[in-house]
Amino acid sequence: MLAVEDAAAIAERFGLGDGAALGPRPAARGELGQVWRLTTTTGAWAVKEPFEPQVEDQAELMAAYHEAVVAAGVPAPAIVRTTDGAILADVGTQVRVYPWVEMHGTDTGIDAARVGELVAAIHQVRMSTDEAVDPWYAEPVGAARWDQLVARLTAHGAPHAAALGELRDELVALERLVSPPSMLQVCHRDLWADNLRATPAGDLCVIDWENCGAADPSQEVALVLFEFARGDAGRARALYAAYVGAGGPGRVDGPCSFSMTIAQLHHIGARACELWPVVGSADDDRRRALDRIEEFVGEPLTHAVIDGLLAALGSR
């Protein structure tokens, strides 16, 4: 894990100037890593520290798309490379760097039409791929595993074990909708409200491009509809109309358009259910796992939610 003493080494490797200082603790933490704020004489920087080491070659593949999107004018922080042109650097732990962007907190109520236009701009940066789609985005969790997770949480007296049990049949039924993508290109694949935010200047910004890869833009815009317009027909219509009007190539034309949303949400929920019983009672991971479970069972994707979104779009 990074320490404040690593600030100078990071600044030197990435050519960020003098007077380097890291914040006393991470500014943000996600499932796969954490972010520190670094200040130097040249400005403020986001230092991302992954929990699992990454490979430079794979980072370069993802960076090619990220840099193409930024070059096309999509509002996203540019990649900062090391002084010898690499993306990743080892300063005792592995890091990568971006310019620091001030953003508001997670907000699914940001202007729906602007969200649709932004996603359309991302999808118009067409980069083909022969990469296999990661199962996280394309495969169901499965009835047997859901049964195991319900039993596991119940045995450990976990909060929300009963709620997960009540939701089990709906989860399994939803997974029957999961279908292979039909129009593959490189996509962001993580356009949740955590990563698509408003800034104090009134702009939108998309962060966390490290997991971009093969996906179907139709399935990704369906995910965005769920995240930013569930339960609100007017927002759903505004977002989708703006997306189509701005040249977005994806089309939400039936329940199977939500395949990636189902797969990804279910894997996120299942992972949280696996983590909760095995992390220490005082561990931040336990709190995060519990928060994930609470969100998963408290605001679930269901057939009714999908039907409501499709009805709003006139796709049923």
N, C-alpha and C positions, 0 to 999 in steps of 0.2 A: 504494500500500500504506500502511496505517496506520502511524503512528509514535507513540512514547510521548508526544510533544508534542501529540497530538490529543486526549488524555484530557479536558482542560478543555472543549473545544468540544463533544465528545459529551455530557458531563454537562450542559452548558448547554442544548443543543438538546432533550434528553429530560427535563430537570428532575430530575436525579438527585442533586443536592446538591453539596457542596463537597469539596475535598480529593481530586479525581479523580486516579487513577493507573492506567495500563495496565500489564499484564505486559510483560516485555521482549521476548516473542515470542508468536506465536499459541499458544493452549492446545490447539487441535485444528484439523485441516484435513480437508476432504472434497473431493469431485470438483468442487463448484461454488463453494466459498468456504472461508473460515477463520474461526475464532472466537477472540476475545481476551477475557481476563478483566479487567474494569474494577472497581475499588473506589472508593467514595465514602463520605461520611459517612452515607449512607442504606443502604448494603449493598454487595453484590457483584452484578455484572451481566455477562451474556453479550453481547458486541458481535459481530454477524455481519457480515463483510465479503465480499460476493459478488465473484467474479472478473469477472463480466459485469454491467453495470448493469441494474437492474430498473426496471419501470414502476409508478408508484404505483397506477394503476387496476387493474392485474393483481394487485398485492400486496393491494389491498383485497378483491378477489374471493376470494382464498385465505384472507385474514384472517377473512372472514365465517364460513367453515366452522371454522377454528381456534377462533375465539371462541365459536361455538356448542358445540363439543365441550368446551371448558373450562367453559362455563356448565352443561353437563350433568353435570359432576363427573369427567370423564376427567382423570387426573393428567398434566398437561402445563403447561409454563411459559406464563404469559399474555404476550400482546403488550404491550410498552411503547411508547406512542405519544409523538411529540414534543409539545412544549408547545402547538403549534397543531393537534394531532390527526392528524398524518401518521404513516405507518408507516416510511417511508424518510427518511433525512436525508443531505445532502451536506456532509461536513466536509473536503473535499479528495478524499475517496473516499466511496463510498456505504456506509451502514451501517444496520442495524436492531438493536433491543435487546430482550432478554428478561431476567427475573430469572435469576441464576446458580443452577443446581441441581447439587448434589454427587451424582455417580452413580458406581457401580462401572463397571469396564471391560466391554467386549463379552463377553457370556456367553450362549451358546445353551442352557445347561443350567438357566436359571432356571425356577422352578416352572411347569410346563406348564399346569396348570389355571388358574392366575392369569393367564397369558398369554391363554388362551382367553377367560376372562371379560372381560379388558380389551379385546380385539379386538371382542368382542360389544358392549360398551358404545360403542365408537367407531362401529360399523356401525349402531347404533340411532339415531344422530344422522343422520336421513335428510334430505339436501339434494339435491333434484333438479337436473339439469343438462342443457342441450342442447349442451354442449361436445363437440366431436369428441375421441375418445380419441387421445392422443398415440401415434404409432407406436412410441416407446420401450417402451410397455407392451402393444402389441397386434400388432406386425408382426414377421415373422421377419427375420433378417439375410440369409439366402439362400445357396444353395450357391456361387454365383459369388464372392460376397464372402469366404466362408470359404476358398475356394481361393486367392484373392488374398492373404489374410492368412497362410495357411500358407506360401505361396511367399515372401512378404515377410520373415517371421521367419526362414525357412530361409536366405535370401540374406544376411541380416544376422548370421547365426550366433547368433541369440537363444536363450537358455535356454528350454527347454520347446517349441521349435519342433517337435521330433519328437512330443512328447506331444500337441500340438494336431493334428498330422497324423493321429495314430492315432485321435483323438476325432472327426475331421471327419465321418465317415459317421453317427455317432450324433447329432451336432448337427443335421445336415440331416434325419435321420429324425424327431427330436423336433419340429422346426419344422412338420412336417406335422400335428401335433396342434393348432397354434395356431388358435383359433376366436374369432370376435367375441364380446364380452361380451353377455350377454342381459339383465342387470338393472343398469342404469347408475344410479349416484349418485356424489356426491363422496366420495372415499376418500383416505386418507393417501398410499398408493401407494409407500411406502418403509419398510415395517415390517420391516426387517432388524434384526438384533441390535445394530447400531450405534446404532439410534434407539429401540429398546425395551429399556430397561435397568432394573436394580434400583438402589435408592438405599441409602446406609448406614443409613437409618431402617427399612429392610425393605419399602419400598413399591416400586411400579413407576412408571416415568415414560416418556412418549413425547415425543420431540423432533423437530425438523426437519420442520415442517409446510409449508414453503415450496413444495413440489412437489405438494401435494394437488390433486386434480382428478378427472375422470371415470374411473371404473373399476367393475368388477363385484365386490361383496363376496365372492361365491363364489370368484372368482379370487384375491382378496387373502387370504382365510383359507387357501387352498391354499398360497400363498407362505409364510405364517406357519408352516404345518405343515412345509414343507420346511426352513425356517430353524431351527426350534426342536425338530424331532422326527425328522429324517431318520435312518434306521437304528435307530430305537427305537420299536417297536410300542406299548409301554406309554405312552410320552410322547405319541405320536400320538393314541391313544385318549383319554387324559386331557385333552389340549388341545381336541380336537374335541367331546368330550362336554360339557366346561365351556362351550365357545362356544355350542353348540346349547341347552344347558340355561339359559344366561343370556339367551337370546332373540336370538342372532346370526342374521341373515336368510340368510346364505350357506350353500350346500350343496355339498360336494365329492362328486360322484357319478360321476366318471369321469376318464380321462386329460386330457380337454380342460379340466377345471377348473384345470389347471396352465398354461394358456395365458399368463397374465401373468408367471408365474415364468419360463417358457422365454424369452419375448420380452425381459424385463428383464435376466435373467442373460446372455443372448447378446449384447445390446447393450453391457452392461458389459464383457464379455470382449472383444468386438470392438474397443471403444474403447481398451482397454488394449493390445491387439495393435497398433493403429495408432499409439499414442503411443510405444511402447518404442523403435523405431528412430530417432525424430526428436528426442528430447530429449537434452541433453548427458549425458555419462557420469557427471558429478558432480552432476547435477540431482536434487533430491528427487522430481521428477515421474517420472524414470526408475525410481527405487526403487519408487515407488508403483505404477507400471505393471507392473513385474515382479512385485510382490506380488499384484496383481490377476490376472495371468496364471497365477501359481503356484496361487492358490486356485481359479481357474476350471478348470484341467486336473487339479488334485489332488483336489478334492472336487466333481466335476461332478454336475449333475442328469442322470439317465439314465432310460431306460425302466424299468430294474430298481428304481431308487429310487422312481419314481412307483408302480410295481406294489406295492412293499412298503408304501408309505403307504396306498394304497387297500385292500390286504388287511387292514391293521391296523384300518381303519375299517369293514370289511365292505362296501366299495363295489365289489367286483369280483365 
